[in-house]
Amino acid sequence: GKWWDRLRVGQLQYKTNHFVISCLASIGILPKSMVDVHKMLVSVAVSLVEGGERGIFSPMYMVVMQKPKA
């Protein structure tokens, strides 16, 4: 499948996670700023899906290698 399919399928999971994070932040287990961080990450996922569907974005892999010591 397409690389963004997994991000699109996760919409229900995002909403469930947001509910859990909001509850934990409201009772003080998580910092309240965590709710904003989660909102930002969800918006990034939505943007990645849009970019993938339009063909204007693709993920990049970076491989770092080190020469073995002789």
C-alpha positions as semicolon CSV with decimal commas, in nm:
position;residue;x (nm);y (nm);z (nm)
1;G;0,000;0,000;0,000
2;K;0,087;0,363;0,007
3;W;0,308;0,488;0,289
4;W;0,038;0,725;0,415
5;D;-0,234;0,460;0,450
6;R;-0,126;0,382;0,805
7;L;-0,154;0,747;0,902
8;R;-0,503;0,770;0,752
9;V;-0,622;0,455;0,929
10;G;-0,508;0,600;1,260
11;Q;-0,777;0,873;1,277
12;L;-0,990;0,682;1,533
13;Q;-0,677;0,602;1,732
14;Y;-0,583;0,971;1,733
15;K;-0,920;1,064;1,879
16;T;-0,899;0,792;2,143
17;N;-0,545;0,894;2,236
18;H;-0,650;1,258;2,257
19;F;-0,929;1,169;2,498
20;V;-0,691;0,967;2,719
21;I;-0,422;1,237;2,712
22;S;-0,679;1,506;2,797
23;C;-0,810;1,303;3,091
24;L;-0,460;1,232;3,226
25;A;-0,364;1,598;3,189
26;S;-0,679;1,715;3,367
27;I;-0,603;1,501;3,674
28;G;-0,236;1,603;3,678
29;I;-0,065;1,282;3,566
30;L;0,055;1,448;3,244
31;P;0,151;1,810;3,197
32;K;-0,126;2,018;3,038
33;S;0,108;2,109;2,752
34;M;0,096;1,744;2,642
35;V;-0,253;1,804;2,500
36;D;-0,113;2,076;2,272
37;V;0,176;1,854;2,167
38;H;-0,067;1,578;2,074
39;K;-0,280;1,821;1,870
40;M;0,031;1,932;1,683
41;L;0,137;1,574;1,606
42;V;-0,211;1,487;1,477
43;S;-0,211;1,792;1,250
44;V;0,129;1,686;1,116
45;A;-0,009;1,338;1,040
46;V;-0,306;1,490;0,855
47;S;-0,070;1,710;0,653
48;L;0,153;1,413;0,568
49;V;-0,147;1,221;0,437
50;E;-0,252;1,517;0,221
51;G;0,100;1,556;0,087
52;G;0,124;1,187;0,007
53;E;-0,212;1,178;-0,169
54;R;-0,120;1,479;-0,382
55;G;0,223;1,336;-0,461
56;I;0,408;1,640;-0,329
57;F;0,578;1,471;-0,038
58;S;0,747;1,139;0,022
59;P;0,934;1,014;0,328
60;M;1,310;1,009;0,329
61;Y;1,537;0,756;0,493
62;M;1,880;0,846;0,625
63;V;2,139;0,576;0,677
64;V;2,447;0,661;0,880
65;M;2,738;0,423;0,849
66;Q;3,071;0,413;1,022
67;K;3,385;0,257;0,887
68;P;3,505;-0,020;1,119
69;K;3,825;0,053;1,308
70;A;4,117;-0,142;1,168
